[in-house]
Amino acid sequence: MEIKSEAKLTTFEAICMIVGNSIGTGIIAVPYLATKNSILDVVWMVALAYVVNVILHLIIAELSYNNGGVQLVKSFEGELFHGAAKKVFSWIVFVVYGLAIMIGVSGNINGGAQIFTNWFGMPLWAAQLVYYVIAGCVVFMGMKAVGVAQKYAVVLLIGIVAAMTAGTLMHPANTLYTSEFHWNNLLALYSMVVFATSANQAVIQVVKGLEGNPRRIRKSILIGFGLSSILVLIVTMTVLLGTKGEINKELAYMQLGESIGKWAVILAGIFSLFALLTTFWSNTLALRDVVHEQIHTENRISWLIATVPCILFAIFGVSSFIILTRIMSGVVILVSIMLVLTYGKSRRKAGASPICGVIGTVPFQVLMVISTILSAVGSLVPLS
């Protein structure tokens, strides 16, 4: 099927779209959950999450490819729903899936606002508005602007992680954690690591931006999630090694900066801000596309329709972005079950698998359902 896109992406921009979408609120939350587990658990959870995310996102990419590069809601409508109730089910999924992303965006806005409040002493509501406007300018210009911004932001983030890692290793290090094993803690860690390295929205944008080229799509997914996993592991390790005192739930990397020195505080603040910005760009671009595909409004109008509720929810809703993050991770993971079912039907109908190949066969689909259930449980269980 022909893939129509508003802009073309280079392979590097596509990789950075995935990495940028991955590095956000989740990566900041992982170190705190890591303190509830042993360091060995962290390492193998990151490795397992990489495998799971590569398989899942190859499936997402091929499902979108089979439906002309559309977002998941329209893929569900085209493959799963039939008959008189087709539009009704489509609108139900549109509302549920859209709200899940909106919750994540609202949490993202709160996280960015907290940084502005710390830097400039602004009231929280004012910081939320400033962050929303500054972050929104990039997406307002379109997908190519987001791809270019992601490229430079990811290079900046990698540079900061390298500098912070070097700074951590130059100071006396903590003993790595060897917490007592508990299933709840391990499931919560798994859920957050999978969420922290996922990029559902970005992968669909990659399919469109690469004009449905299977080889380049696979390459972008394999490299993009590899980089994301490495960054999550390095950030978590450095926070555990270098942070003095109990690790903060909200902005652990900022706390690491305070433990290293004033220069590191500045870099940690910039890292936290851009980690949130890159996720905001991908998620609100996806929200824009979901709205555009559903009600056919112009792109910029669609973006406003999709994001104004996010800023309102951020201002009047839950104040802690980590709470919003866990809610979003649970809802989006549950939607993944419907995704796997839809992909199976789409693959049979297409009669070919140019992106997934053997990785998209039934055993892997079953594995994704099991992973989804475990992640959903992990996002809800109380920590021990």
Sequence and secondary structure as in RCSB ss.txt:
>XXXX:A:sequence
MEIKSEAKLTTFEAICMIVGNSIGTGIIAVPYLATKNSILDVVWMVALAYVVNVILHLIIAELSYNNGGVQLVKS
FEGELFHGAAKKVFSWIVFVVYGLAIMIGVSGNINGGAQIFTNWFGMPLWAAQLVYYVIAGCVVFMGMKAVGVAQ
KYAVVLLIGIVAAMTAGTLMHPANTLYTSEFHWNNLLALYSMVVFATSANQAVIQVVKGLEGNPRRIRKSILIGF
GLSSILVLIVTMTVLLGTKGEINKELAYMQLGESIGKWAVILAGIFSLFALLTTFWSNTLALRDVVHEQIHTENR
ISWLIATVPCILFAIFGVSSFIILTRIMSGVVILVSIMLVLTYGKSRRKAGASPICGVIGTVPFQVLMVISTILS
AVGSLVPLS
>XXXX:A:secstr
     SS   HHHHHHHHHHHHSSHHHHHHHHHHTTSBHHHHHHHHHHHHHHHHHHHHHHHHHHHHTTS  HHHH
HHHHT  STTHHHHHHHHHHHHHHHHHHHHHHHHHHHHHHHHHHH   HHHHHHHHHHHHHHHHHT HHHHHHHH
HHHHHHHHHHHHHHHHHHHTS      B    HHHHHHHHHHHHHHT  HHHHHHHHHHTTT HHHHHHHHHHHH
HHHHHHHHHHHHHHHHH  SS  SS HHHHHHHHH HHHHHHHHHHHHHHHHHHHHHHHHHHHHHHHHHH   HH
HHHHHHHHHHHHHHHHS S HHHHHHHHHHHHHHHHHHHHHHHHHHHHHH   TTTGGGGSHHHHHHHHHHHHHH
HHHTTS   
